[in-house]
Amino acid sequence: MKFFADTADTNDIRELAEAGLLDGVTTNPSLIHKAGRDFLEVVAEICRIVDGPVSAEVVALDHEGMMREAEVVRKIADNVAVKVPLTIDGLKTCKALTDDGTMVNVTLCFSANQALLAAKAGATFVSPFVGRHDDVGFDGMSLISDIRLIYDNYDYATEILVASVRNPIHILESAKIGADVMTAPPAVIRQLVRHPLTDKGIEGFLADWAKTGQTIA
């Protein structure tokens, strides 16, 4: 499964990339606002840090407006994926962009039917929001399972990009189901490495090493 970081913080992105943990990045207007930086500038910097897809979202709601904004966004770098909402205008924009060779991430997916439409429109990625789905009393992982089944039934090339990831369990379950990609905040990605027995093992090894009186240098 590919790992994307859901952030516009270039320091976090750089650290995770240097550890070999990143295959791409997703951003959205809220993350850009949190970063407090110019949209085009920060996306360009992220594209220089990672080689994989970097999702940058348009904010227009009509097809013509989306296309105008997409023209600006996709010129930032070759690895930009234009992010559009799962609406009729968003799907129309997705079709036009993918037909022209541009990667497209169709976002705010909350049903398997919506994911089917995104695949029909030729989306590179579809982003089902599992955490927000859980928030309103539905099972986000069941949504991922349904999308995986439908895509496999018809051999759709659209990649399932699990979004709104809140915890390591979301990542584990997504991997077991066979999602193609997950995107999570850097803090959640870092949680994956933590285990009390790992910490205890390191503590024990260091204590025994100290007793040897040796150094490695």
CYANA upper distance limits for C-alpha pairs under 8 A (distance plus 0.5 A):
  1 MET  CA    175 ALA  CA      6.84
  1 MET  CA    178 GLY  CA      8.07
  1 MET  CA    179 ALA  CA      7.22
  1 MET  CA    180 ASP  CA      5.71
  1 MET  CA    181 VAL  CA      5.84
  1 MET  CA    182 MET  CA      7.75
  2 LYS  CA     22 LEU  CA      8.09
  2 LYS  CA     23 ASP  CA      6.30
  2 LYS  CA     24 GLY  CA      8.47
  2 LYS  CA    180 ASP  CA      6.76
  2 LYS  CA    181 VAL  CA      4.99
  2 LYS  CA    182 MET  CA      6.90
  3 PHE  CA     21 LEU  CA      7.15
  3 PHE  CA     22 LEU  CA      5.81
  3 PHE  CA     23 ASP  CA      5.85
  3 PHE  CA     24 GLY  CA      7.25
  3 PHE  CA    181 VAL  CA      6.45
  3 PHE  CA    182 MET  CA      5.97
  3 PHE  CA    183 THR  CA      6.59
  4 PHE  CA     22 LEU  CA      6.13
  4 PHE  CA     23 ASP  CA      6.11
  4 PHE  CA     24 GLY  CA      5.03
  4 PHE  CA     25 VAL  CA      5.23
  4 PHE  CA     26 THR  CA      7.09
  4 PHE  CA    181 VAL  CA      7.60
  4 PHE  CA    182 MET  CA      6.54
  4 PHE  CA    183 THR  CA      4.91
  4 PHE  CA    184 ALA  CA      7.15
  5 ALA  CA     13 ILE  CA      7.47
  5 ALA  CA     22 LEU  CA      7.36
  5 ALA  CA     24 GLY  CA      7.16
  5 ALA  CA     25 VAL  CA      5.25
  5 ALA  CA     26 THR  CA      6.65
  5 ALA  CA    183 THR  CA      5.75
  5 ALA  CA    184 ALA  CA      5.75
  5 ALA  CA    185 PRO  CA      6.24
  5 ALA  CA    186 PRO  CA      6.49
  5 ALA  CA    189 ILE  CA      8.41
  6 ASP  CA     25 VAL  CA      6.43
  6 ASP  CA     26 THR  CA      5.28
  6 ASP  CA     27 THR  CA      6.42
  6 ASP  CA    183 THR  CA      5.93
  6 ASP  CA    184 ALA  CA      5.45
  6 ASP  CA    185 PRO  CA      5.34
  6 ASP  CA    186 PRO  CA      7.57
  7 THR  CA     13 ILE  CA      8.14
  7 THR  CA     25 VAL  CA      7.59
  7 THR  CA     26 THR  CA      6.91
  7 THR  CA     27 THR  CA      6.12
  7 THR  CA     31 LEU  CA      6.43
  7 THR  CA    185 PRO  CA      6.64
  7 THR  CA    186 PRO  CA      7.80
  8 ALA  CA     13 ILE  CA      8.36
  8 ALA  CA     26 THR  CA      8.42
  8 ALA  CA     27 THR  CA      6.45
  8 ALA  CA     31 LEU  CA      6.19
  8 ALA  CA     32 ILE  CA      6.39
  8 ALA  CA     34 LYS  CA      8.42
  8 ALA  CA     35 ALA  CA      6.48
  8 ALA  CA     42 VAL  CA      7.60
  8 ALA  CA     43 VAL  CA      8.25
  8 ALA  CA     46 ILE  CA      8.25
  9 ASP  CA     13 ILE  CA      6.87
  9 ASP  CA     35 ALA  CA      6.60
 10 THR  CA     14 ARG  CA      6.42
 10 THR  CA     42 VAL  CA      8.26
 10 THR  CA     45 GLU  CA      7.98
 10 THR  CA     46 ILE  CA      6.84
 11 ASN  CA     15 GLU  CA      6.76
 12 ASP  CA     16 LEU  CA      6.76
 12 ASP  CA    186 PRO  CA      7.07
 13 ILE  CA     17 ALA  CA      6.51
 13 ILE  CA     22 LEU  CA      8.44
 13 ILE  CA     25 VAL  CA      8.43
 13 ILE  CA     46 ILE  CA      8.03
 13 ILE  CA     49 ILE  CA      8.06
 13 ILE  CA    186 PRO  CA      8.27
 14 ARG  CA     18 GLU  CA      6.60
 14 ARG  CA     49 ILE  CA      6.86
 15 GLU  CA     19 ALA  CA      7.04
 16 LEU  CA     20 GLY  CA      7.06
 16 LEU  CA     21 LEU  CA      6.01
 16 LEU  CA     22 LEU  CA      6.68
 16 LEU  CA    186 PRO  CA      8.28
 17 ALA  CA     21 LEU  CA      6.15
 17 ALA  CA     22 LEU  CA      5.61
 17 ALA  CA     49 ILE  CA      8.03
 17 ALA  CA     50 VAL  CA      7.39
 22 LEU  CA     50 VAL  CA      8.05
 23 ASP  CA     50 VAL  CA      7.81
 23 ASP  CA     51 ASP  CA      7.99
 23 ASP  CA     52 GLY  CA      5.81
 23 ASP  CA     53 PRO  CA      7.94
 24 GLY  CA     50 VAL  CA      6.83
 24 GLY  CA     51 ASP  CA      7.66
 24 GLY  CA     52 GLY  CA      5.01
 24 GLY  CA     53 PRO  CA      5.39
 24 GLY  CA     54 VAL  CA      6.18
 25 VAL  CA     46 ILE  CA      8.31
 25 VAL  CA     50 VAL  CA      8.33
 25 VAL  CA     52 GLY  CA      8.10
 25 VAL  CA     53 PRO  CA      6.96
 25 VAL  CA     54 VAL  CA      5.24
 25 VAL  CA     55 SER  CA      6.85
 25 VAL  CA    183 THR  CA      7.93
 26 THR  CA     54 VAL  CA      6.17
 26 THR  CA     55 SER  CA      5.13
 26 THR  CA     56 ALA  CA      7.47
 26 THR  CA    183 THR  CA      7.43
 27 THR  CA     31 LEU  CA      6.51
 27 THR  CA     32 ILE  CA      7.49
 27 THR  CA     54 VAL  CA      8.05
 27 THR  CA     55 SER  CA      6.26
 27 THR  CA     56 ALA  CA      6.23
 27 THR  CA     57 GLU  CA      7.57
 28 ASN  CA     32 ILE  CA      6.79
 28 ASN  CA     55 SER  CA      8.40
 28 ASN  CA     56 ALA  CA      7.02
 28 ASN  CA     57 GLU  CA      6.14
 29 PRO  CA     33 HIS  CA      6.64
 29 PRO  CA     57 GLU  CA      7.49
 29 PRO  CA     59 VAL  CA      8.43
 30 SER  CA     34 LYS  CA      6.73
 31 LEU  CA     35 ALA  CA      6.70
 32 ILE  CA     36 GLY  CA      6.91
 32 ILE  CA     37 ARG  CA      7.21
 32 ILE  CA     38 ASP  CA      8.30
 32 ILE  CA     39 PHE  CA      6.85
 33 HIS  CA     37 ARG  CA      7.73
 37 ARG  CA     41 GLU  CA      7.92
 37 ARG  CA     42 VAL  CA      6.99
 38 ASP  CA     42 VAL  CA      6.63
 39 PHE  CA     43 VAL  CA      6.72
 40 LEU  CA     44 ALA  CA      6.61
 40 LEU  CA     73 VAL  CA      8.02
 40 LEU  CA     76 ILE  CA      7.72
 41 GLU  CA     45 GLU  CA      6.84
 42 VAL  CA     46 ILE  CA      6.71
 43 VAL  CA     47 CYS  CA      6.67
 43 VAL  CA     54 VAL  CA      8.13
 43 VAL  CA     56 ALA  CA      7.59
 43 VAL  CA     76 ILE  CA      8.01
 44 ALA  CA     48 ARG  CA      6.96
 44 ALA  CA     76 ILE  CA      6.38
 44 ALA  CA     77 ALA  CA      7.29
 45 GLU  CA     49 ILE  CA      7.01
 46 ILE  CA     50 VAL  CA      6.86
 46 ILE  CA     54 VAL  CA      7.87
 47 CYS  CA     51 ASP  CA      7.18
 47 CYS  CA     52 GLY  CA      8.44
 47 CYS  CA     53 PRO  CA      8.48
 47 CYS  CA     54 VAL  CA      6.90
 47 CYS  CA     77 ALA  CA      7.10
 47 CYS  CA     79 ASN  CA      7.17
 47 CYS  CA     80 VAL  CA      7.77
 50 VAL  CA     54 VAL  CA      8.49
 51 ASP  CA     79 ASN  CA      7.33
 52 GLY  CA     79 ASN  CA      6.67
 53 PRO  CA     79 ASN  CA      5.46
 53 PRO  CA     80 VAL  CA      6.19
 53 PRO  CA     81 ALA  CA      6.42
 54 VAL  CA     79 ASN  CA      6.64
 54 VAL  CA     80 VAL  CA      5.36
 54 VAL  CA     81 ALA  CA      6.13
 55 SER  CA     80 VAL  CA      6.40
 55 SER  CA     81 ALA  CA      5.04
 55 SER  CA     82 VAL  CA      6.28
 55 SER  CA     83 LYS  CA      6.26
 55 SER  CA    104 VAL  CA      8.48
 55 SER  CA    105 ASN  CA      7.29
 56 ALA  CA     73 VAL  CA      7.50
 56 ALA  CA     80 VAL  CA      7.27
 56 ALA  CA     81 ALA  CA      6.75
 56 ALA  CA     82 VAL  CA      5.84
 56 ALA  CA     83 LYS  CA      5.97
 57 GLU  CA     82 VAL  CA      6.39
 57 GLU  CA     83 LYS  CA      4.70
 57 GLU  CA     84 VAL  CA      6.61
 58 VAL  CA     66 MET  CA      6.64
 58 VAL  CA     69 GLU  CA      6.54
 58 VAL  CA     70 ALA  CA      7.08
 58 VAL  CA     73 VAL  CA      8.38
 58 VAL  CA     82 VAL  CA      7.61
 58 VAL  CA     83 LYS  CA      6.68
 58 VAL  CA     84 VAL  CA      6.63
 59 VAL  CA     66 MET  CA      7.67
 59 VAL  CA     69 GLU  CA      8.39
 60 ALA  CA     65 GLY  CA      5.73
 60 ALA  CA     66 MET  CA      5.65
 60 ALA  CA     69 GLU  CA      7.97
 61 LEU  CA     65 GLY  CA      7.35
 61 LEU  CA     66 MET  CA      7.12
 61 LEU  CA     89 ASP  CA      7.59
 61 LEU  CA     90 GLY  CA      8.09
 62 ASP  CA     66 MET  CA      6.58
 62 ASP  CA     89 ASP  CA      6.21
 62 ASP  CA     90 GLY  CA      8.19
 63 HIS  CA     67 MET  CA      6.64
 63 HIS  CA     89 ASP  CA      5.34
 63 HIS  CA     90 GLY  CA      7.12
 63 HIS  CA     92 LYS  CA      7.25
 63 HIS  CA     93 THR  CA      6.30
 64 GLU  CA     68 ARG  CA      6.82
 65 GLY  CA     69 GLU  CA      6.78
 66 MET  CA     70 ALA  CA      6.38
 66 MET  CA     84 VAL  CA      8.32
 66 MET  CA     90 GLY  CA      8.16
 66 MET  CA     93 THR  CA      7.27
 67 MET  CA     71 GLU  CA      6.69
 67 MET  CA     93 THR  CA      6.97
 68 ARG  CA     72 VAL  CA      7.45
 69 GLU  CA     73 VAL  CA      6.75
 70 ALA  CA     74 ARG  CA      6.35
 70 ALA  CA     82 VAL  CA      6.91
 71 GLU  CA     75 LYS  CA      7.04
 72 VAL  CA     76 ILE  CA      7.64
 73 VAL  CA     80 VAL  CA      7.94
 73 VAL  CA     82 VAL  CA      7.39
 74 ARG  CA     78 ASP  CA      7.68
 74 ARG  CA     80 VAL  CA      6.31
 74 ARG  CA     81 ALA  CA      7.73
 74 ARG  CA     82 VAL  CA      7.16
 74 ARG  CA    102 THR  CA      7.94
 76 ILE  CA     80 VAL  CA      7.53
 80 VAL  CA    103 MET  CA      7.52
 81 ALA  CA    102 THR  CA      7.40
 81 ALA  CA    103 MET  CA      5.06
 81 ALA  CA    104 VAL  CA      5.50
 81 ALA  CA    105 ASN  CA      6.68
 82 VAL  CA    102 THR  CA      8.01
 82 VAL  CA    103 MET  CA      6.80
 82 VAL  CA    104 VAL  CA      5.30
 82 VAL  CA    105 ASN  CA      6.55
 83 LYS  CA    104 VAL  CA      6.26
 83 LYS  CA    105 ASN  CA      5.09
 83 LYS  CA    106 VAL  CA      6.33
 83 LYS  CA    107 THR  CA      7.11
 84 VAL  CA     90 GLY  CA      5.86
 84 VAL  CA     91 LEU  CA      8.30
 84 VAL  CA     93 THR  CA      8.17
 84 VAL  CA     94 CYS  CA      7.71
 84 VAL  CA    104 VAL  CA      7.79
 84 VAL  CA    105 ASN  CA      6.84
 84 VAL  CA    106 VAL  CA      5.59
 84 VAL  CA    107 THR  CA      6.52
 85 PRO  CA     90 GLY  CA      5.75
 85 PRO  CA     91 LEU  CA      8.29
 85 PRO  CA    106 VAL  CA      6.15
 85 PRO  CA    107 THR  CA      5.50
 85 PRO  CA    108 LEU  CA      6.52
 86 LEU  CA     90 GLY  CA      6.09
 86 LEU  CA     91 LEU  CA      6.90
 86 LEU  CA    106 VAL  CA      6.31
 86 LEU  CA    107 THR  CA      6.35
 86 LEU  CA    108 LEU  CA      6.53
 86 LEU  CA    109 CYS  CA      6.79
 86 LEU  CA    114 GLN  CA      7.66
 86 LEU  CA    118 ALA  CA      7.91
 87 THR  CA     91 LEU  CA      6.54
 88 ILE  CA     92 LYS  CA      6.64
 89 ASP  CA     93 THR  CA      6.63
 90 GLY  CA     94 CYS  CA      6.55
 90 GLY  CA    106 VAL  CA      8.04
 91 LEU  CA     95 LYS  CA      6.69
 91 LEU  CA    106 VAL  CA      8.19
 91 LEU  CA    117 LEU  CA      8.25
 91 LEU  CA    118 ALA  CA      7.09
 91 LEU  CA    121 ALA  CA      6.44
 92 LYS  CA     96 ALA  CA      6.87
 92 LYS  CA    121 ALA  CA      7.83
 93 THR  CA     97 LEU  CA      6.59
 94 CYS  CA     98 THR  CA      6.47
 94 CYS  CA    104 VAL  CA      6.61
 94 CYS  CA    106 VAL  CA      7.94
 94 CYS  CA    121 ALA  CA      6.81
 94 CYS  CA    122 GLY  CA      7.45
 94 CYS  CA    123 ALA  CA      6.72
 95 LYS  CA     99 ASP  CA      6.48
 95 LYS  CA    121 ALA  CA      5.55
 95 LYS  CA    122 GLY  CA      6.44
 95 LYS  CA    123 ALA  CA      7.87
 96 ALA  CA    100 ASP  CA      6.94
 97 LEU  CA    101 GLY  CA      6.98
 97 LEU  CA    102 THR  CA      5.78
 97 LEU  CA    103 MET  CA      7.87
 97 LEU  CA    104 VAL  CA      7.63
 98 THR  CA    102 THR  CA      5.43
 98 THR  CA    103 MET  CA      6.57
 98 THR  CA    104 VAL  CA      7.08
 98 THR  CA    122 GLY  CA      6.89
 98 THR  CA    123 ALA  CA      7.42
 98 THR  CA    124 THR  CA      8.18
103 MET  CA    123 ALA  CA      8.00
103 MET  CA    124 THR  CA      6.11
104 VAL  CA    123 ALA  CA      6.02
104 VAL  CA    124 THR  CA      5.70
104 VAL  CA    125 PHE  CA      6.89
105 ASN  CA    123 ALA  CA      6.78
105 ASN  CA    124 THR  CA      6.47
105 ASN  CA    125 PHE  CA      5.07
105 ASN  CA    126 VAL  CA      6.19
105 ASN  CA    127 SER  CA      7.48
106 VAL  CA    118 ALA  CA      7.11
106 VAL  CA    123 ALA  CA      6.91
106 VAL  CA    124 THR  CA      8.48
106 VAL  CA    125 PHE  CA      6.68
106 VAL  CA    126 VAL  CA      5.33
106 VAL  CA    127 SER  CA      6.61
107 THR  CA    126 VAL  CA      6.54
107 THR  CA    127 SER  CA      5.22
107 THR  CA    128 PRO  CA      7.46
108 LEU  CA    127 SER  CA      6.75
108 LEU  CA    128 PRO  CA      6.73
108 LEU  CA    129 PHE  CA      6.85
109 CYS  CA    114 GLN  CA      6.65
109 CYS  CA    115 ALA  CA      7.00
109 CYS  CA    126 VAL  CA      7.59
109 CYS  CA    127 SER  CA      6.23
109 CYS  CA    128 PRO  CA      4.86
109 CYS  CA    129 PHE  CA      6.71
110 PHE  CA    114 GLN  CA      7.49
110 PHE  CA    128 PRO  CA      6.13
110 PHE  CA    129 PHE  CA      6.76
110 PHE  CA    130 VAL  CA      8.45
110 PHE  CA    133 HIS  CA      7.22
110 PHE  CA    143 LEU  CA      8.18
111 SER  CA    115 ALA  CA      6.98
111 SER  CA    128 PRO  CA      8.09
111 SER  CA    143 LEU  CA      7.08
112 ALA  CA    116 LEU  CA      6.67
112 ALA  CA    143 LEU  CA      6.86
112 ALA  CA    146 ASP  CA      6.65
112 ALA  CA    147 ILE  CA      5.81
113 ASN  CA    117 LEU  CA      6.94
114 GLN  CA    118 ALA  CA      6.85
115 ALA  CA    119 ALA  CA      6.82
115 ALA  CA    126 VAL  CA      6.96
115 ALA  CA    128 PRO  CA      8.23
115 ALA  CA    147 ILE  CA      7.10
116 LEU  CA    120 LYS  CA      6.74
116 LEU  CA    147 ILE  CA      8.07
116 LEU  CA    150 ILE  CA      7.95
116 LEU  CA    151 TYR  CA      8.15
117 LEU  CA    121 ALA  CA      6.70
118 ALA  CA    122 GLY  CA      6.97
118 ALA  CA    123 ALA  CA      6.02
118 ALA  CA    126 VAL  CA      7.03
118 ALA  CA    158 THR  CA      8.40
119 ALA  CA    123 ALA  CA      5.96
119 ALA  CA    126 VAL  CA      8.20
119 ALA  CA    156 TYR  CA      6.90
119 ALA  CA    157 ALA  CA      7.95
119 ALA  CA    158 THR  CA      6.04
122 GLY  CA    158 THR  CA      7.39
123 ALA  CA    158 THR  CA      6.13
124 THR  CA    157 ALA  CA      7.89
124 THR  CA    158 THR  CA      5.44
124 THR  CA    159 GLU  CA      6.66
125 PHE  CA    158 THR  CA      5.82
125 PHE  CA    159 GLU  CA      5.18
125 PHE  CA    160 ILE  CA      6.47
125 PHE  CA    161 LEU  CA      6.55
126 VAL  CA    158 THR  CA      7.29
126 VAL  CA    159 GLU  CA      6.84
126 VAL  CA    160 ILE  CA      5.91
126 VAL  CA    161 LEU  CA      6.22
127 SER  CA    160 ILE  CA      6.98
127 SER  CA    161 LEU  CA      5.32
127 SER  CA    162 VAL  CA      6.17
127 SER  CA    163 ALA  CA      6.18
128 PRO  CA    143 LEU  CA      8.23
128 PRO  CA    144 ILE  CA      7.88
128 PRO  CA    160 ILE  CA      8.09
128 PRO  CA    161 LEU  CA      7.31
128 PRO  CA    162 VAL  CA      6.08
128 PRO  CA    163 ALA  CA      6.29
128 PRO  CA    164 SER  CA      8.37
129 PHE  CA    133 HIS  CA      6.61
129 PHE  CA    140 GLY  CA      7.77
129 PHE  CA    162 VAL  CA      7.02
129 PHE  CA    163 ALA  CA      5.23
129 PHE  CA    164 SER  CA      5.30
129 PHE  CA    165 VAL  CA      7.99
130 VAL  CA    134 ASP  CA      6.67
130 VAL  CA    139 ASP  CA      8.06
130 VAL  CA    140 GLY  CA      4.60
130 VAL  CA    141 MET  CA      7.17
130 VAL  CA    143 LEU  CA      8.14
130 VAL  CA    144 ILE  CA      8.47
130 VAL  CA    162 VAL  CA      7.43
130 VAL  CA    163 ALA  CA      6.76
130 VAL  CA    164 SER  CA      6.08
130 VAL  CA    165 VAL  CA      6.92
130 VAL  CA    170 HIS  CA      8.37
131 GLY  CA    135 ASP  CA      6.76
131 GLY  CA    140 GLY  CA      7.08
131 GLY  CA    163 ALA  CA      8.14
131 GLY  CA    164 SER  CA      5.37
131 GLY  CA    165 VAL  CA      6.16
131 GLY  CA    166 ARG  CA      6.46
132 ARG  CA    136 VAL  CA      7.28
132 ARG  CA    140 GLY  CA      8.47
132 ARG  CA    164 SER  CA      6.93
133 HIS  CA    137 GLY  CA      7.42
133 HIS  CA    138 PHE  CA      5.97
133 HIS  CA    139 ASP  CA      7.03
133 HIS  CA    140 GLY  CA      5.80
134 ASP  CA    138 PHE  CA      5.46
134 ASP  CA    139 ASP  CA      5.91
134 ASP  CA    140 GLY  CA      6.01
139 ASP  CA    143 LEU  CA      7.21
140 GLY  CA    144 ILE  CA      7.13
141 MET  CA    145 SER  CA      6.77
141 MET  CA    170 HIS  CA      8.10
141 MET  CA    173 GLU  CA      7.52
141 MET  CA    174 SER  CA      7.50
142 SER  CA    146 ASP  CA      6.64
143 LEU  CA    147 ILE  CA      6.76
144 ILE  CA    148 ARG  CA      6.59
144 ILE  CA    160 ILE  CA      8.35
144 ILE  CA    162 VAL  CA      8.12
144 ILE  CA    174 SER  CA      7.67
144 ILE  CA    177 ILE  CA      7.84
144 ILE  CA    179 ALA  CA      7.70
145 SER  CA    149 LEU  CA      6.69
145 SER  CA    177 ILE  CA      6.61
146 ASP  CA    150 ILE  CA      6.78
147 ILE  CA    151 TYR  CA      6.55
147 ILE  CA    160 ILE  CA      8.21
148 ARG  CA    152 ASP  CA      6.53
148 ARG  CA    160 ILE  CA      8.01
148 ARG  CA    177 ILE  CA      8.01
148 ARG  CA    178 GLY  CA      7.65
148 ARG  CA    179 ALA  CA      7.48
149 LEU  CA    153 ASN  CA      6.56
150 ILE  CA    154 TYR  CA      7.10
151 TYR  CA    155 ASP  CA      6.09
151 TYR  CA    156 TYR  CA      5.51
151 TYR  CA    157 ALA  CA      8.24
151 TYR  CA    158 THR  CA      8.30
152 ASP  CA    156 TYR  CA      7.22
159 GLU  CA    179 ALA  CA      8.18
159 GLU  CA    180 ASP  CA      6.07
159 GLU  CA    181 VAL  CA      7.62
160 ILE  CA    179 ALA  CA      5.96
160 ILE  CA    180 ASP  CA      5.73
160 ILE  CA    181 VAL  CA      6.60
161 LEU  CA    179 ALA  CA      7.36
161 LEU  CA    180 ASP  CA      6.72
161 LEU  CA    181 VAL  CA      4.98
161 LEU  CA    182 MET  CA      5.71
161 LEU  CA    183 THR  CA      7.38
162 VAL  CA    174 SER  CA      7.78
162 VAL  CA    179 ALA  CA      7.51
162 VAL  CA    181 VAL  CA      6.62
162 VAL  CA    182 MET  CA      4.98
162 VAL  CA    183 THR  CA      6.65
163 ALA  CA    182 MET  CA      6.73
163 ALA  CA    183 THR  CA      5.88
163 ALA  CA    184 ALA  CA      7.31
164 SER  CA    183 THR  CA      8.04
164 SER  CA    184 ALA  CA      7.45
165 VAL  CA    170 HIS  CA      6.52
165 VAL  CA    171 ILE  CA      7.69
165 VAL  CA    182 MET  CA      8.18
165 VAL  CA    183 THR  CA      7.27
165 VAL  CA    184 ALA  CA      5.77
165 VAL  CA    185 PRO  CA      8.13
166 ARG  CA    170 HIS  CA      7.30
166 ARG  CA    184 ALA  CA      7.80
166 ARG  CA    188 VAL  CA      7.52
167 ASN  CA    171 ILE  CA      7.59
167 ASN  CA    188 VAL  CA      6.32
168 PRO  CA    172 LEU  CA      6.72
168 PRO  CA    188 VAL  CA      6.94
168 PRO  CA    189 ILE  CA      7.96
168 PRO  CA    191 GLN  CA      7.31
168 PRO  CA    192 LEU  CA      6.58
169 ILE  CA    173 GLU  CA      6.50
170 HIS  CA    174 SER  CA      6.54
171 ILE  CA    175 ALA  CA      6.68
171 ILE  CA    182 MET  CA      7.33
172 LEU  CA    176 LYS  CA      6.80
173 GLU  CA    177 ILE  CA      6.68
174 SER  CA    178 GLY  CA      6.72
174 SER  CA    179 ALA  CA      5.92
174 SER  CA    182 MET  CA      8.07
175 ALA  CA    179 ALA  CA      6.25
175 ALA  CA    180 ASP  CA      8.44
184 ALA  CA    188 VAL  CA      6.71
184 ALA  CA    189 ILE  CA      6.96
185 PRO  CA    189 ILE  CA      7.09
186 PRO  CA    190 ARG  CA      6.70
187 ALA  CA    191 GLN  CA      6.89
188 VAL  CA    192 LEU  CA      7.47
189 ILE  CA    193 VAL  CA      8.35
190 ARG  CA    194 ARG  CA      7.92
194 ARG  CA    198 THR  CA      7.87
194 ARG  CA    199 ASP  CA      8.46
195 HIS  CA    199 ASP  CA      7.09
196 PRO  CA    200 LYS  CA      6.61
197 LEU  CA    201 GLY  CA      6.42
198 THR  CA    202 ILE  CA      6.78
199 ASP  CA    203 GLU  CA      6.73
200 LYS  CA    204 GLY  CA      6.74
201 GLY  CA    205 PHE  CA      6.69
202 ILE  CA    206 LEU  CA      6.59
203 GLU  CA    207 ALA  CA      6.71
204 GLY  CA    208 ASP  CA      6.79
205 PHE  CA    209 TRP  CA      6.54
206 LEU  CA    210 ALA  CA      6.60
207 ALA  CA    211 LYS  CA      7.15
208 ASP  CA    212 THR  CA      7.37
209 TRP  CA    213 GLY  CA      7.64
209 TRP  CA    214 GLN  CA      7.75
210 ALA  CA    214 GLN  CA      7.64
